[in-house]
Amino acid sequence: MTQQMPPEQPGQMTFPAQGSGAPEKKKSWFARHKVLTGLGGAIVLIIVISVAAGGGDKGSDEAGAGGASETTTTSENAPSEAEKPAASGAPGIGTAVESGGFAFTVISVEEAGAEVGGEYFQTAAQGRFVRVTVNVANIGDSPKYFFTNALTLVDEKGRSFNADTTATLYDQSNSDVWITEINPGNAIEGGIIFDLPADAVATTLKVSGGGFSGSEEINIAG
Protein backbone atom coordinates (compact mmCIF):
# COMPACT_ATOMS: atom_id res chain seq x y z
CA MET A 1 0.00 0.00 0.00
CA THR A 2 1.11 3.49 -0.70
CA GLN A 3 1.77 5.53 2.34
CA GLN A 4 0.14 8.89 2.22
CA MET A 5 1.62 11.94 3.76
CA PRO A 6 -0.46 13.59 6.37
CA PRO A 7 -2.10 16.76 5.21
CA GLU A 8 -0.51 20.01 6.23
CA GLN A 9 -1.93 21.60 9.19
CA PRO A 10 -2.90 25.20 9.07
CA GLY A 11 0.02 27.40 10.15
CA GLN A 12 2.55 24.65 9.68
CA MET A 13 5.77 25.72 7.83
CA THR A 14 7.01 23.71 4.92
CA PHE A 15 10.77 23.24 4.47
CA PRO A 16 12.54 22.28 1.27
CA ALA A 17 13.44 18.70 0.81
CA GLN A 18 16.82 17.62 2.15
CA GLY A 19 19.69 17.96 -0.30
CA SER A 20 18.35 20.97 -2.17
CA GLY A 21 20.74 23.91 -1.75
CA ALA A 22 20.54 27.57 -2.60
CA PRO A 23 19.64 28.55 -6.23
CA GLU A 24 22.57 27.99 -8.65
CA LYS A 25 24.52 31.20 -9.45
CA LYS A 26 24.15 32.22 -13.11
CA LYS A 27 27.40 31.94 -15.17
CA SER A 28 28.84 34.94 -17.09
CA TRP A 29 28.45 35.29 -20.87
CA PHE A 30 32.13 34.54 -21.44
CA ALA A 31 31.96 31.39 -19.36
CA ARG A 32 28.90 30.19 -21.26
CA HIS A 33 30.49 30.92 -24.65
CA LYS A 34 34.03 29.63 -24.31
CA VAL A 35 34.40 28.84 -28.01
CA LEU A 36 33.39 32.33 -29.16
CA THR A 37 35.61 33.90 -26.52
CA GLY A 38 38.59 31.87 -27.75
CA LEU A 39 37.93 32.82 -31.36
CA GLY A 40 37.60 36.47 -30.45
CA GLY A 41 40.92 36.41 -28.63
CA ALA A 42 42.62 34.76 -31.60
CA ILE A 43 41.22 37.40 -33.97
CA VAL A 44 42.44 40.24 -31.76
CA LEU A 45 45.89 38.64 -31.60
CA ILE A 46 46.02 38.34 -35.40
CA ILE A 47 45.01 42.00 -35.82
CA VAL A 48 47.73 43.14 -33.40
CA ILE A 49 50.37 41.10 -35.26
CA SER A 50 49.17 42.41 -38.65
CA VAL A 51 49.32 46.03 -37.49
CA ALA A 52 52.81 45.55 -36.12
CA ALA A 53 53.98 43.90 -39.33
CA GLY A 54 52.28 46.56 -41.44
CA GLY A 55 54.08 49.29 -39.57
CA GLY A 56 57.41 47.64 -40.32
CA ASP A 57 56.57 47.27 -44.00
CA LYS A 58 55.50 50.88 -44.19
CA GLY A 59 58.86 51.98 -42.86
CA SER A 60 60.63 49.78 -45.38
CA ASP A 61 58.43 51.09 -48.18
CA GLU A 62 59.15 54.68 -47.16
CA ALA A 63 62.87 53.94 -47.06
CA GLY A 64 62.64 52.27 -50.45
CA ALA A 65 60.67 55.18 -51.85
CA GLY A 66 63.26 57.58 -50.54
CA GLY A 67 66.03 55.56 -52.17
CA ALA A 68 64.14 55.41 -55.46
CA SER A 69 63.57 59.15 -55.38
CA GLU A 70 67.26 59.76 -54.80
CA THR A 71 68.19 57.44 -57.67
CA THR A 72 65.75 59.18 -60.00
CA THR A 73 67.16 62.57 -59.14
CA THR A 74 70.68 61.34 -59.84
CA SER A 75 69.70 59.85 -63.21
CA GLU A 76 67.90 63.04 -64.21
CA ASN A 77 71.00 65.10 -63.52
CA ALA A 78 73.28 62.73 -65.44
CA PRO A 79 73.47 63.23 -69.24
CA SER A 80 72.07 60.49 -71.43
CA GLU A 81 74.19 58.64 -73.98
CA ALA A 82 72.68 60.67 -76.82
CA GLU A 83 73.44 63.97 -75.07
CA LYS A 84 77.09 63.18 -74.36
CA PRO A 85 79.38 65.30 -76.55
CA ALA A 86 81.95 63.74 -78.81
CA ALA A 87 85.26 62.84 -77.24
CA SER A 88 87.48 65.91 -77.20
CA GLY A 89 90.41 63.82 -78.32
CA ALA A 90 88.64 62.39 -81.38
CA PRO A 91 90.62 62.67 -84.65
CA GLY A 92 89.48 65.34 -87.07
CA ILE A 93 89.03 65.89 -90.80
CA GLY A 94 91.87 64.42 -92.85
CA THR A 95 92.83 61.78 -90.26
CA ALA A 96 92.15 58.09 -90.98
CA VAL A 97 90.13 56.13 -88.42
CA GLU A 98 90.07 52.32 -88.54
CA SER A 99 87.06 50.14 -87.79
CA GLY A 100 86.20 46.59 -88.85
CA GLY A 101 88.77 46.28 -91.65
CA PHE A 102 88.08 49.75 -93.09
CA ALA A 103 90.01 53.00 -92.76
CA PHE A 104 87.71 56.05 -92.90
CA THR A 105 89.00 59.53 -93.72
CA VAL A 106 86.70 62.57 -93.86
CA ILE A 107 87.74 64.83 -96.74
CA SER A 108 85.19 67.63 -96.38
CA VAL A 109 81.76 68.62 -94.98
CA GLU A 110 79.61 71.03 -96.99
CA GLU A 111 76.05 72.23 -97.48
CA ALA A 112 74.30 70.52 -100.43
CA GLY A 113 71.11 72.59 -100.63
CA ALA A 114 67.45 71.60 -100.44
CA GLU A 115 67.52 69.28 -103.48
CA VAL A 116 70.02 66.92 -105.12
CA GLY A 117 69.85 64.97 -108.34
CA GLY A 118 70.10 65.30 -112.09
CA GLU A 119 67.73 65.96 -114.96
CA TYR A 120 65.68 62.82 -114.51
CA PHE A 121 66.14 61.82 -110.89
CA GLN A 122 66.12 64.20 -107.98
CA THR A 123 64.91 64.31 -104.40
CA ALA A 124 64.10 67.13 -101.98
CA ALA A 125 65.23 67.38 -98.36
CA GLN A 126 62.90 67.41 -95.40
CA GLY A 127 65.22 69.98 -93.87
CA ARG A 128 68.49 70.62 -95.70
CA PHE A 129 71.10 68.34 -97.25
CA VAL A 130 74.66 68.14 -95.95
CA ARG A 131 77.32 66.30 -97.95
CA VAL A 132 80.13 64.49 -96.15
CA THR A 133 82.88 63.43 -98.54
CA VAL A 134 84.81 60.40 -97.26
CA ASN A 135 87.55 58.07 -98.37
CA VAL A 136 86.96 54.44 -97.41
CA ALA A 137 89.89 52.03 -97.77
CA ASN A 138 89.81 48.25 -97.33
CA ILE A 139 92.75 47.47 -95.03
CA GLY A 140 91.80 43.81 -94.62
CA ASP A 141 92.77 40.74 -96.64
CA SER A 142 89.44 39.97 -98.31
CA PRO A 143 86.75 41.86 -100.28
CA LYS A 144 84.31 43.76 -98.11
CA TYR A 145 81.08 45.64 -98.82
CA PHE A 146 80.65 49.23 -97.70
CA PHE A 147 77.14 50.54 -96.98
CA THR A 148 76.07 54.12 -96.31
CA ASN A 149 74.49 53.06 -93.01
CA ALA A 150 78.05 52.55 -91.74
CA LEU A 151 78.09 56.31 -91.07
CA THR A 152 76.04 58.30 -88.56
CA LEU A 153 76.09 62.07 -88.15
CA VAL A 154 75.66 63.64 -84.70
CA ASP A 155 74.83 67.31 -84.06
CA GLU A 156 75.69 69.58 -81.13
CA LYS A 157 72.44 68.62 -79.36
CA GLY A 158 73.38 64.94 -79.39
CA ARG A 159 70.86 64.00 -82.08
CA SER A 160 71.83 61.19 -84.47
CA PHE A 161 71.10 61.11 -88.22
CA ASN A 162 71.42 58.24 -90.68
CA ALA A 163 72.60 58.80 -94.24
CA ASP A 164 69.91 59.43 -96.85
CA THR A 165 70.52 56.53 -99.25
CA THR A 166 68.22 57.85 -101.99
CA ALA A 167 69.77 61.32 -101.95
CA THR A 168 73.25 59.77 -101.91
CA LEU A 169 72.35 57.67 -104.97
CA TYR A 170 70.94 60.68 -106.88
CA ASP A 171 73.75 63.04 -105.89
CA GLN A 172 75.83 63.93 -108.94
CA SER A 173 79.04 64.45 -106.98
CA ASN A 174 79.74 60.74 -106.74
CA SER A 175 77.37 57.80 -106.27
CA ASP A 176 80.07 55.13 -105.95
CA VAL A 177 79.81 55.19 -102.15
CA TRP A 178 76.13 54.13 -102.03
CA ILE A 179 76.72 50.34 -101.85
CA THR A 180 80.13 49.23 -103.00
CA GLU A 181 82.35 46.15 -102.71
CA ILE A 182 85.93 47.16 -102.01
CA ASN A 183 88.80 44.75 -102.63
CA PRO A 184 91.77 44.55 -100.26
CA GLY A 185 94.12 47.46 -100.71
CA ASN A 186 91.59 49.48 -102.70
CA ALA A 187 89.62 52.56 -101.65
CA ILE A 188 86.61 54.58 -102.78
CA GLU A 189 85.88 58.25 -102.30
CA GLY A 190 82.66 60.19 -102.62
CA GLY A 191 79.94 62.25 -100.99
CA ILE A 192 77.36 60.81 -98.59
CA ILE A 193 74.22 62.89 -98.11
CA PHE A 194 72.52 63.54 -94.77
CA ASP A 195 69.13 65.23 -94.35
CA LEU A 196 69.42 67.58 -91.33
CA PRO A 197 67.06 70.09 -89.70
CA ALA A 198 67.69 73.74 -90.47
CA ASP A 199 69.10 74.41 -86.98
CA ALA A 200 71.37 71.34 -86.77
CA VAL A 201 75.11 71.87 -86.43
CA ALA A 202 77.02 68.70 -87.30
CA THR A 203 79.86 67.99 -84.87
CA THR A 204 80.68 64.28 -85.07
CA LEU A 205 80.74 61.51 -87.66
CA LYS A 206 80.49 57.97 -86.28
CA VAL A 207 81.98 55.28 -88.53
CA SER A 208 81.69 51.51 -88.29
CA GLY A 209 83.11 48.61 -90.26
CA GLY A 210 80.07 46.49 -89.37
CA GLY A 211 79.74 43.26 -87.43
CA PHE A 212 81.04 43.48 -83.88
CA SER A 213 83.58 46.18 -84.65
CA GLY A 214 81.64 48.92 -82.86
CA SER A 215 81.96 52.54 -83.94
CA GLU A 216 84.63 55.23 -83.88
CA GLU A 217 84.22 59.01 -83.79
CA ILE A 218 85.60 61.69 -86.08
CA ASN A 219 85.40 65.33 -85.07
CA ILE A 220 83.94 67.35 -87.97
CA ALA A 221 83.08 70.51 -86.02
CA GLY A 222 85.97 72.32 -87.70
SEKOL-509035 format. One line per 8 residues: number of its first residue (from 1); their letters; for each residue x, y, z of C-alpha. Coordinates in nm, 3 decimals, always signed. Example, Ala and Ser with C-alpha at 12.3 -4.5 7.8 and 13.67 -1.06 7.14 Angstrom:
<sites>
1> AS> +1.230/-0.450/+0.780  +1.367/-0.106/+0.714 .
</sites>
This chain:
<sites>
1> MTQQMPPE> +0.000/+0.000/+0.000  +0.111/+0.349/-0.070  +0.177/+0.553/+0.234  +0.014/+0.889/+0.222  +0.162/+1.194/+0.376  -0.046/+1.359/+0.637  -0.210/+1.676/+0.521  -0.051/+2.001/+0.623 .
9> QPGQMTFP> -0.193/+2.160/+0.919  -0.290/+2.520/+0.907  +0.002/+2.740/+1.015  +0.255/+2.465/+0.968  +0.577/+2.572/+0.783  +0.701/+2.371/+0.492  +1.077/+2.324/+0.447  +1.254/+2.228/+0.127 .
17> AQGSGAPE> +1.344/+1.870/+0.081  +1.682/+1.762/+0.215  +1.969/+1.796/-0.030  +1.835/+2.097/-0.217  +2.074/+2.391/-0.175  +2.054/+2.757/-0.260  +1.964/+2.855/-0.623  +2.257/+2.799/-0.865 .
25> KKKSWFAR> +2.452/+3.120/-0.945  +2.415/+3.222/-1.311  +2.740/+3.194/-1.517  +2.884/+3.494/-1.709  +2.845/+3.529/-2.087  +3.213/+3.454/-2.144  +3.196/+3.139/-1.936  +2.890/+3.019/-2.126 .
33> HKVLTGLG> +3.049/+3.092/-2.465  +3.403/+2.963/-2.431  +3.440/+2.884/-2.801  +3.339/+3.233/-2.916  +3.561/+3.390/-2.652  +3.859/+3.187/-2.775  +3.793/+3.282/-3.136  +3.760/+3.647/-3.045 .
41> GAIVLIIV> +4.092/+3.641/-2.863  +4.262/+3.476/-3.160  +4.122/+3.740/-3.397  +4.244/+4.024/-3.176  +4.589/+3.864/-3.160  +4.602/+3.834/-3.540  +4.501/+4.200/-3.582  +4.773/+4.314/-3.340 .
49> ISVAAGGG> +5.037/+4.110/-3.526  +4.917/+4.241/-3.865  +4.932/+4.603/-3.749  +5.281/+4.555/-3.612  +5.398/+4.390/-3.933  +5.228/+4.656/-4.144  +5.408/+4.929/-3.957  +5.741/+4.764/-4.032 .
57> DKGSDEAG> +5.657/+4.727/-4.400  +5.550/+5.088/-4.419  +5.886/+5.198/-4.286  +6.063/+4.978/-4.538  +5.843/+5.109/-4.818  +5.915/+5.468/-4.716  +6.287/+5.394/-4.706  +6.264/+5.227/-5.045 .
65> AGGASETT> +6.067/+5.518/-5.185  +6.326/+5.758/-5.054  +6.603/+5.556/-5.217  +6.414/+5.541/-5.546  +6.357/+5.915/-5.538  +6.726/+5.976/-5.480  +6.819/+5.744/-5.767  +6.575/+5.918/-6.000 .
73> TTSENAPS> +6.716/+6.257/-5.914  +7.068/+6.134/-5.984  +6.970/+5.985/-6.321  +6.790/+6.304/-6.421  +7.100/+6.510/-6.352  +7.328/+6.273/-6.544  +7.347/+6.323/-6.924  +7.207/+6.049/-7.143 .
81> EAEKPAAS> +7.419/+5.864/-7.398  +7.268/+6.067/-7.682  +7.344/+6.397/-7.507  +7.709/+6.318/-7.436  +7.938/+6.530/-7.655  +8.195/+6.374/-7.881  +8.526/+6.284/-7.724  +8.748/+6.591/-7.720 .
89> GAPGIGTA> +9.041/+6.382/-7.832  +8.864/+6.239/-8.138  +9.062/+6.267/-8.465  +8.948/+6.534/-8.707  +8.903/+6.589/-9.080  +9.187/+6.442/-9.285  +9.283/+6.178/-9.026  +9.215/+5.809/-9.098 .
97> VESGGFAF> +9.013/+5.613/-8.842  +9.007/+5.232/-8.854  +8.706/+5.014/-8.779  +8.620/+4.659/-8.885  +8.877/+4.628/-9.165  +8.808/+4.975/-9.309  +9.001/+5.300/-9.276  +8.771/+5.605/-9.290 .
105> TVISVEEA> +8.900/+5.953/-9.372  +8.670/+6.257/-9.386  +8.774/+6.483/-9.674  +8.519/+6.763/-9.638  +8.176/+6.862/-9.498  +7.961/+7.103/-9.699  +7.605/+7.223/-9.748  +7.430/+7.052/-10.043 .
113> GAEVGGEY> +7.111/+7.259/-10.063  +6.745/+7.160/-10.044  +6.752/+6.928/-10.348  +7.002/+6.692/-10.512  +6.985/+6.497/-10.834  +7.010/+6.530/-11.209  +6.773/+6.596/-11.496  +6.568/+6.282/-11.451 .
121> FQTAAQGR> +6.614/+6.182/-11.089  +6.612/+6.420/-10.798  +6.491/+6.431/-10.440  +6.410/+6.713/-10.198  +6.523/+6.738/-9.836  +6.290/+6.741/-9.540  +6.522/+6.998/-9.387  +6.849/+7.062/-9.570 .
129> FVRVTVNV> +7.110/+6.834/-9.725  +7.466/+6.814/-9.595  +7.732/+6.630/-9.795  +8.013/+6.449/-9.615  +8.288/+6.343/-9.854  +8.481/+6.040/-9.726  +8.755/+5.807/-9.837  +8.696/+5.444/-9.741 .
137> ANIGDSPK> +8.989/+5.203/-9.777  +8.981/+4.825/-9.733  +9.275/+4.747/-9.503  +9.180/+4.381/-9.462  +9.277/+4.074/-9.664  +8.944/+3.997/-9.831  +8.675/+4.186/-10.028  +8.431/+4.376/-9.811 .
145> YFFTNALT> +8.108/+4.564/-9.882  +8.065/+4.923/-9.770  +7.714/+5.054/-9.698  +7.607/+5.412/-9.631  +7.449/+5.306/-9.301  +7.805/+5.255/-9.174  +7.809/+5.631/-9.107  +7.604/+5.830/-8.856 .
153> LVDEKGRS> +7.609/+6.207/-8.815  +7.566/+6.364/-8.470  +7.483/+6.731/-8.406  +7.569/+6.958/-8.113  +7.244/+6.862/-7.936  +7.338/+6.494/-7.939  +7.086/+6.400/-8.208  +7.183/+6.119/-8.447 .
161> FNADTTAT> +7.110/+6.111/-8.822  +7.142/+5.824/-9.068  +7.260/+5.880/-9.424  +6.991/+5.943/-9.685  +7.052/+5.653/-9.925  +6.822/+5.785/-10.199  +6.977/+6.132/-10.195  +7.325/+5.977/-10.191 .
169> LYDQSNSD> +7.235/+5.767/-10.497  +7.094/+6.068/-10.688  +7.375/+6.304/-10.589  +7.583/+6.393/-10.894  +7.904/+6.445/-10.698  +7.974/+6.074/-10.674  +7.737/+5.780/-10.627  +8.007/+5.513/-10.595 .
177> VWITEINP> +7.981/+5.519/-10.215  +7.613/+5.413/-10.203  +7.672/+5.034/-10.185  +8.013/+4.923/-10.300  +8.235/+4.615/-10.271  +8.593/+4.716/-10.201  +8.880/+4.475/-10.263  +9.177/+4.455/-10.026 .
185> GNAIEGGI> +9.412/+4.746/-10.071  +9.159/+4.948/-10.270  +8.962/+5.256/-10.165  +8.661/+5.458/-10.278  +8.588/+5.825/-10.230  +8.266/+6.019/-10.262  +7.994/+6.225/-10.099  +7.736/+6.081/-9.859 .
193> IFDLPADA> +7.422/+6.289/-9.811  +7.252/+6.354/-9.477  +6.913/+6.523/-9.435  +6.942/+6.758/-9.133  +6.706/+7.009/-8.970  +6.769/+7.374/-9.047  +6.910/+7.441/-8.698  +7.137/+7.134/-8.677 .
201> VATTLKVS> +7.511/+7.187/-8.643  +7.702/+6.870/-8.730  +7.986/+6.799/-8.487  +8.068/+6.428/-8.507  +8.074/+6.151/-8.766  +8.049/+5.797/-8.628  +8.198/+5.528/-8.853  +8.169/+5.151/-8.829 .
209> GGGFSGSE> +8.311/+4.861/-9.026  +8.007/+4.649/-8.937  +7.974/+4.326/-8.743  +8.104/+4.348/-8.388  +8.358/+4.618/-8.465  +8.164/+4.892/-8.286  +8.196/+5.254/-8.394  +8.463/+5.523/-8.388 .
217> EINIAG> +8.422/+5.901/-8.379  +8.560/+6.169/-8.608  +8.540/+6.533/-8.507  +8.394/+6.735/-8.797  +8.308/+7.051/-8.602  +8.597/+7.232/-8.770 .
</sites>
